[in-house]
Amino acid sequence: MGVIVWSNIVRQQYLLGFTDEQISKAMGISIRSYYNYQQDPSLLTMKHIQALLDNMGIDIQTLIIT
């Protein structure tokens, strides 16, 4: 599930034109943690996903649809 969510985060990042730094800040994580998530999406926590949803105005359905 983490891989699907992460790939949809990256897709939304591209569509909305956000930088890696903006996404990491919206998630409340360091840029290093952001890059760690790129390497291993299973590390994603619901807390960070929810922060992203709250701060970027992204709908949860957008992240779980394959």
C-alpha positions in Angstrom: 0.0 0.0 0.0 2.9 2.4 0.8 4.2 2.2 -2.8 0.8 3.1 -4.2 0.3 6.0 -1.8 3.9 7.2 -2.4 3.6 7.1 -6.2 0.3 9.1 -6.0 2.0 11.7 -3.7 4.7 12.0 -6.3 2.1 12.3 -9.1 0.3 15.0 -7.2 3.5 16.8 -6.5 4.2 16.9 -10.2 0.7 18.0 -11.2 0.6 20.7 -8.6 4.2 21.9 -9.3 5.5 21.5 -5.8 9.2 20.9 -5.0 10.6 18.1 -2.8 11.2 20.7 -0.1 7.6 22.0 -0.2 6.2 18.5 0.1 8.5 17.5 2.9 7.6 20.7 4.8 3.9 20.0 4.3 4.4 16.5 5.7 6.3 17.9 8.7 9.5 15.9 7.9 13.0 16.7 6.9 14.1 16.6 3.3 16.3 13.6 4.3 13.2 11.7 5.5 11.5 12.6 2.3 14.3 11.0 0.3 14.1 8.0 2.6 10.4 7.6 1.8 11.4 7.6 -1.9 13.7 4.7 -1.3 11.3 2.8 1.0 7.7 4.0 0.9 6.7 1.4 3.5 8.2 3.8 6.1 5.3 6.3 5.5 3.2 7.0 8.6 -0.4 8.0 8.7 0.6 11.0 10.7 2.8 12.3 7.8 0.2 11.4 5.2 -2.5 13.3 7.1 -0.2 16.3 7.5 0.3 16.3 3.7 -3.5 16.1 3.1 -4.2 18.9 5.6 -1.4 21.2 4.4 -1.7 20.7 0.6 -5.5 20.3 0.3 -5.2 16.9 -1.3 -8.1 14.4 -1.0 -7.3 11.0 0.5 -9.1 9.3 -2.4 -6.4 10.8 -4.7 -3.7 9.0 -2.8 -5.2 5.5 -2.6 -6.5 5.1 -6.1 -4.2 3.0 -8.3 
